[in-house]
Amino acid sequence: MSNYKISTRQWLGAAVLALAAAGAQAGVVYGSNLIVNGDAESDVAASWSAFDGYARPQAVDYGPNWVLPTQPGSADRGKRMFAGDGARTAGYQLLDLAGTLTQPLSFKLSGWLGGWASQGDNALLYVSFLDDGDGEIGHAALGPVTPGDRGNVTGLLYREVSDWLPVGTRRLMFSLSMERLGGGDNDGYADNLAFVLDAPSPSTVPEPAGLSWLALGVMAWASTRRRRAAAP
């Protein structure tokens, strides 16, 4: 994924967003999946925003044109999965922790990633840990899953990583990108993407007041930073 890997240093200045918060998400902070529509079963346009110049990942039905229900993948795969759309596919979503993290929290990032037969098309899931200034202070990633990993068989393989969310984290940025290396379709596949925070010990980390979802929208950070830099 060298051409399409999402780097916060590269993308945060160009990503656009609107702070249309949907209110506190009480009860889903710990032990719940924080990636919205990580299984592609809902409207992708309502949950994932495309990076400027890139197509948004699309939701496709399991079937003969993509991955058969009998081919490798999650036993709980539902009806749809993510696939690339054209040569340049990359989408993102942002999550505000409604307060800066003062103690580390453990997390698990997981998902099913894959591709088509011996083609090198692949998918990458990347999460950036952002501080108060929206600088990346850490990250975690899944993929890519190569044709060799799949034994040149069409399908998806499970991947996961567990680690610690660093002190100073204020926001999370989830990025899903697909790279086309052969054929006419972008056959980078993904499904059942999840990011779960473990509940902290009450004696070490106070529970945040809640999570506010950041809507995907229209305010360019690049211009905001330029205005800040120009201010006396």
C-alpha angles and dihedrals in degrees: 000000000000093000099045106027108134113237119185091215089057099040111033093075091054102034115105126214144160124221094226095146118201095209133259116327098216116188096020100074097095128034093010132103109261095192108096113227093356090162097055091233094121133054106302093202090059094052109028127050123204121238113243109279094013133096120244115248109263131224114234133181120254105251146099096312093057126002122345118228087241094055123090114297145097118327085222096047100139120204101302144038138184122269134172122265112213126329095303113052124159131142135175146187131196133217127196115212090206091232139029115272111247098183130034119264125201119236142177124219114195143162149137116264132177151120149218123303112289095343116117096225108131147166133233128199114200130178122194123204107217129197129213090284091049092249118144112252096170144346146195129209143190124206164309100212107203130210087252091056089053094044087241088294122133111248147077131280128206119249131176141169130192124201144129129289103230126241110263096040112144103161139021124218117197116198127187118189135174126201123206113211101161145008129028099285128061098242099185103132134196137169143167095023114184141176114187128182118211117230112258126229108269089230095057110034126030111224112251117247089247144291125281115204114225111224117228108245156109119318113105114221092201092066091043091055091047090053091049091049091051094049116102 
